[in-house]
């Protein structure tokens, strides 16, 4: 049971390090993480008394 727990913790740590590494190195290989930006304009009517 101890070996299974150690293996699970090891896989979690390796997965976290891989995810962080991909976040930093991904843009160099063409992975774009930023959402597409679109300007939106909407008229607003302000009601005054």
Secondary structure, DSSP 4 states (H G I P E B T S, - for coil): -HHHHHHHHHHHHHHHHHHHHHHHHGGGGT---SPPP-------PPP--
